[in-house]
């Protein structure tokens, strides 16, 4: 497995450092300045790498959400177990990305995200307080921004048109957790305009992305079936999320956003499989 990852890393790292120019010898389009077309093997590996980087966005939000739910004493057992697993998975994925990517700028950004993660790990061990909750929110935003930059860099540099649908589907996982994060943040006492605005923006972006995915021309019957299941649930629950200022449904928000995240993870993996 490690040997395979190193092989992928060499191929992807070369493309990232040279911006696709390394493919010019075997691809005349690259020599003329046109986007390099990645061969089938590297294309498959690149899309999988984008999925890994994309999942970091979701984990950054889920970690903060779980800390806030534990502090609010709602779904405590589930949130505690989920927080532990999410922290471990985020660190493991960071190590994978660092091993597979050679681009100095991205590696430097990955190191910054690791610093934020280390700081966050220390804070979540401390007793809940509004000050600590705000720090966790801020660190989760830094981790999200860094992870989004990695996804965008890979998507833009590798010039694989199918990668955009994988990135968009994967982002739905993050948005579901982001919704839960801001919902419980408001209920925990962080009742500022930004919390409400971020919630509303996340709901809108999820709806817009969902529409795009539903209309995607390459969807298989299985993907359409699973998207329809998400659609049925979303049409009911998104109204609960928009009632953030009213509150009163923290457990329902926890369970429904987790359900949506799980379903979107399956759908994203189906998109990855579609382009193998």
C-alpha positions as a printed Julia matrix, in Angstrom:
276×3 Matrix{Float64}:
   0.0    0.0     0.0
   2.81   2.41    0.93
   4.65   1.63   -2.3
   1.45   2.36   -4.26
   0.96   5.67   -2.45
   4.54   6.71   -3.19
   4.03   5.91   -6.87
   0.89   8.04   -6.93
   2.71  10.78   -5.05
   5.52  10.91   -7.57
   3.1   11.23  -10.47
   0.89  13.8    -8.8
   3.76  15.7    -7.27
   5.46  16.04  -10.64
   2.3   17.44  -12.19
   1.69  19.79   -9.28
   5.23  21.18   -9.28
   5.4   21.58  -13.05
   1.75  22.5   -13.59
   1.21  19.67  -16.06
   4.28  20.42  -18.13
   5.81  17.09  -17.24
   3.14  15.43  -19.36
   4.15  17.39  -22.46
   6.44  14.7   -23.82
   3.6   12.22  -24.07
   0.84  14.77  -24.69
   1.28  17.23  -27.58
  -1.52  19.43  -26.22
   0.59  20.25  -23.16
   3.48  21.41  -25.36
   1.19  23.87  -27.13
  -0.01  25.41  -23.89
  -3.33  23.56  -23.79
  -4.4   21.82  -20.54
  -2.57  18.52  -20.13
  -4.78  15.45  -20.26
  -3.95  13.09  -17.42
  -3.61   9.42  -18.33
  -6.29   7.04  -17.05
  -4.28   5.61  -14.15
  -3.17   8.99  -12.79
  -6.67  10.37  -13.4
  -8.19   7.69  -11.18
  -5.64   8.29   -8.44
  -6.05  12.06   -8.67
  -9.81  11.9    -8.25
  -9.36   9.65   -5.22
  -6.86  12.14   -3.79
  -9.35  14.98   -4.26
 -11.91  12.92   -2.36
  -9.48  12.48    0.57
  -8.68  16.19    0.62
 -12.38  16.98    0.34
 -13.26  14.82    3.32
 -10.99  16.97    5.47
 -13.46  19.82    4.99
 -16.22  17.75    6.54
 -14.07  16.52    9.43
 -13.03  20.07   10.31
 -16.7   20.95   10.85
 -17.68  17.7    12.55
 -14.92  18.03   15.16
 -16.19  21.47   16.19
 -19.81  20.34   16.09
 -19.1   17.38   18.37
 -17.28  19.55   20.91
 -20.24  21.94   21.04
 -22.78  19.12   21.36
 -20.79  17.6    24.22
 -20.7   21.0    25.91
 -24.45  21.4    25.44
 -24.97  17.85   26.8
 -26.95  16.73   23.76
 -26.21  13.38   22.05
 -23.19  13.24   24.36
 -22.22   9.59   23.84
 -22.46   9.77   20.07
 -20.64  13.1    19.9
 -17.85  11.9    22.2
 -17.19   8.77   20.12
 -17.47  10.71   16.88
 -15.07  13.41   18.07
 -12.37  10.85   18.88
 -12.75   9.09   15.51
 -12.85  12.38   13.59
  -9.64  13.67   15.17
  -7.84  10.42   14.36
  -9.15  10.33   10.8
  -8.25  13.96   10.15
  -4.66  13.39   11.28
  -4.37  10.17    9.24
  -5.68  11.91    6.12
  -3.24  14.79    6.62
  -0.4   12.28    6.68
  -1.67  10.69    3.45
  -1.89  14.06    1.73
   1.58  15.07    2.89
   2.99  11.81    1.54
   1.19  12.0    -1.8
   1.7   15.71   -2.62
   5.11  17.22   -3.39
   4.09  20.77   -4.18
   5.92  23.04   -1.63
   3.08  25.57   -1.31
   0.47  22.92   -0.59
   2.78  21.05    1.79
   3.33  24.29    3.69
  -0.42  24.82    3.91
  -0.89  21.25    5.14
   1.61  21.98    7.91
  -0.36  25.08    8.92
  -3.55  23.0     9.08
  -1.68  20.49   11.26
  -0.75  23.31   13.65
  -4.42  24.33   13.88
  -5.38  20.72   14.47
  -2.85  20.34   17.3
  -4.17  23.49   18.97
  -7.76  22.32   18.56
  -6.9   18.91   20.05
  -5.67  20.6    23.19
  -8.74  22.83   23.54
 -11.32  20.03   23.16
  -9.73  18.29   26.16
 -10.62  21.28   28.34
 -13.97  21.87   30.07
 -16.56  23.54   27.87
 -16.79  27.31   27.99
 -18.0   29.94   25.54
 -14.42  31.19   25.11
 -13.19  27.69   24.28
 -16.19  27.16   21.99
 -15.33  30.31   20.05
 -11.71  29.19   19.73
 -12.86  25.81   18.41
 -15.11  27.52   15.88
 -12.26  29.76   14.71
  -9.8   26.87   14.39
 -12.36  24.79   12.5
 -12.73  27.67   10.04
  -8.96  27.82    9.51
  -8.84  24.06    8.94
 -11.77  24.29    6.53
 -10.2   27.13    4.56
  -6.9   25.29    4.3
  -8.57  22.05    3.23
 -10.69  23.86    0.64
  -7.54  25.44   -0.79
  -5.97  21.99   -1.2
  -9.09  20.72   -3.02
  -9.18  23.77   -5.3
  -5.45  23.52   -6.05
  -5.71  19.86   -6.99
  -8.85  20.38   -9.06
  -7.4   23.35  -10.97
  -3.88  22.02  -11.45
  -4.73  18.5   -12.54
  -7.19  19.71  -15.2
  -9.57  16.76  -14.76
 -13.08  17.92  -15.59
 -14.75  15.07  -13.7
 -12.98  16.09  -10.49
 -15.31  19.07  -10.08
 -18.36  16.84   -9.55
 -16.44  14.77   -6.98
 -15.42  17.97   -5.18
 -19.0   19.31   -5.25
 -20.53  16.05   -4.01
 -17.89  15.81   -1.31
 -18.58  19.36   -0.21
 -22.15  18.36    0.67
 -20.71  16.24    3.5
 -19.03  19.34    4.89
 -22.08  21.56    4.51
 -24.28  19.13    6.43
 -21.84  19.15    9.35
 -21.41  22.92    9.07
 -25.16  23.34    9.45
 -25.13  21.29   12.65
 -22.08  23.19   13.92
 -23.69  26.6    13.62
 -27.06  25.38   14.88
 -25.56  24.09   18.13
 -23.23  27.1    18.38
 -26.25  29.38   18.47
 -28.01  27.19   21.04
 -24.83  27.19   23.13
 -24.82  30.96   23.43
 -22.9   32.21   20.4
 -25.9   34.21   19.23
 -24.36  36.72   16.86
 -25.37  37.68   13.34
 -22.47  35.73   11.83
 -23.77  32.46   13.26
 -27.17  32.96   11.65
 -25.67  34.2     8.37
 -23.31  31.22    8.13
 -26.18  28.83    8.76
 -28.33  30.4     6.05
 -25.42  30.43    3.59
 -24.68  26.74    4.24
 -28.32  25.77    3.68
 -28.45  27.74    0.42
 -25.19  26.29   -0.88
 -26.31  22.76   -0.05
 -29.57  23.32   -1.96
 -27.75  24.78   -4.97
 -25.2   21.95   -5.05
 -27.91  19.33   -4.63
 -29.75  20.68   -7.65
 -26.55  20.51   -9.72
 -25.91  16.92   -8.65
 -29.49  15.88   -9.4
 -29.14  17.26  -12.93
 -25.65  15.85  -13.65
 -25.76  14.05  -16.98
 -23.38  11.2   -16.04
 -25.35  10.05  -12.99
 -25.93   6.32  -12.84
 -29.29   4.88  -11.81
 -27.83   4.09   -8.4
 -26.54   7.63   -7.9
 -29.9    9.08   -8.92
 -31.69   6.73   -6.52
 -29.47   7.77   -3.6
 -29.71  11.46   -4.46
 -33.5   11.12   -4.5
 -33.34   9.71   -0.97
 -31.3   12.72    0.18
 -33.72  15.01   -1.64
 -36.72  13.55    0.21
 -35.07  14.1     3.59
 -33.66  17.54    2.73
 -37.06  18.92    1.69
 -38.32  18.23    5.21
 -35.36  19.08    7.44
 -33.86  22.2     5.86
 -36.71  24.24    7.38
 -35.64  23.1    10.86
 -32.14  24.38   10.19
 -33.34  27.78    9.06
 -35.21  28.12   12.37
 -31.86  28.4    14.14
 -33.0   31.37   16.22
 -36.05  29.48   17.45
 -34.02  26.38   18.28
 -35.42  23.48   20.24
 -34.4   20.64   17.9
 -30.7   20.0    18.56
 -30.96  16.18   18.61
 -32.94  16.1    15.37
 -30.38  18.4    13.75
 -27.55  16.13   14.96
 -29.09  12.93   13.62
 -30.39  14.29   10.31
 -27.16  16.08    9.36
 -25.2   12.93   10.23
 -27.58  10.9     8.06
 -27.11  13.32    5.15
 -23.34  13.25    5.62
 -23.27   9.45    5.5
 -25.45   9.34    2.39
 -23.37  11.99    0.61
 -20.18  10.1     1.48
 -21.58   7.03   -0.27
 -22.62   9.13   -3.27
 -19.21  10.78   -3.47
 -17.52   7.37   -3.48
 -19.85   6.32   -6.3
 -18.7    9.35   -8.3
 -15.08   8.35   -7.63
 -15.84   4.8    -8.81
 -17.58   6.18  -11.88
 -14.3    7.6   -13.19
 -12.0    4.69  -12.46
